[in-house]
Amino acid sequence: MRVLFVCSANLDRSPTAEALCGALPGVEAKSAGTLATAVRPLDAEIVAWADAIFAMEEKHAAALQERFGCLLQGKAPVVLDVPDVFRRGDPALVDLLRRKLDGRL
């Protein structure tokens, strides 16, 4: 399964989720950001690559729908409701992501 995680700048939340889930057997994970200045900006290629897409906030899901709606057929982004208050690798973020993703992968 190929999983994409999306946040704003691709600095903290989505790379943490990528590292967490990329270590799971049978899961390939990538991350991207909705901002043009993101470490890895979201593009059509990475959206098309994904089997499942997880957005950290509703605004990220809306950006995906607005920019890449035609590529989302059958894989609507799942909003995890993870606020932008964590640093990359923060144990509290890892714990929250584990709980939010439990049973979804």
N, C-alpha and C positions, 0 to 999 in steps of 0.2 A: 504494500500500500504506500502510495506517495502522498505525503501530507505537507501542506503549506500553512505557515503561521504568519499572520499579518498584524503589524502595529503601525505606528507613525514613522519613526526614524530608523527602525531596525537596529536599535542599540541595546535594548535591555530585555523587554518582554518576549518578543518573537525569537531572538537568538537563544534565549534561555529555553523556550519551548522546543526549538529545533534540536538543541543539544540533548534535552531530556528524552524526547521521543525518537531521535535518531539512533539512540542506543538500544531501542526495543527491537527484538527479532522480527523480521519481515516488514519493517517500517523504514522508508526513506523519508527524511524530513528536510525541508528548506524553509527559509524565512525571508520576508521582504517588508519594506515600509511603503506607506502611501505617499509620503512626501518626496518631492523631487530631489531633496538633499539627503535622502535616506542612505545608509551604508549600502544597502542593496535595494534600489528602487523597484517597486512592483512593475512588472511588464507582462505583456500578453504571453510570452513564452513560458514564464514560470506559472502563470495561471492555468494555461493549457496542460502543463506537465502534471499538475496536481490531481489526485483522485478525490481528495477531501481538503477543504479549506477552513481554517479556524481564524476568526478575527478577534482581536483582543477587546474591541469596543464596537458598539453599533456604528459609529462613524466610519470605521474601517470597512465594515460590511457594506455600508452605503457607497463608499468610494469604489469598492470592487464592483458593485452592481452598476454604478454609473459609468465606469470606465471599461468594464469587461463583461457586461451582462450577457453578451452573445456567447461568451466562452464558459458561462456558468451553468449551462443546461445540465440538470441532474446533480449538480454539486453546489447548492446554495451554501454560502458561508455560515458556519455555526458561530454565534457570538458567545464568547467565553466570559464577558463582563469582568475583565482583569484591568483594574485602574492603573494609570500611569504614575505609580508612586513607588515603584521598586527599581532597584539597580540590578544589572545583569548578574545572574547566579545567586541572588539573594535567597537564602534558605526558605524564607517565608513565601517568596514567589514560586520557588520549586514546589513547595507543599501545596500552594493554591492551585497551580497548574495540574499537579497530580490528581487533586480532588475534582477539578473541573473536567479533566479528560478521562477520568475513570469510566470504563465501559464504552467509550466512544471510539477507541482504536482497536 
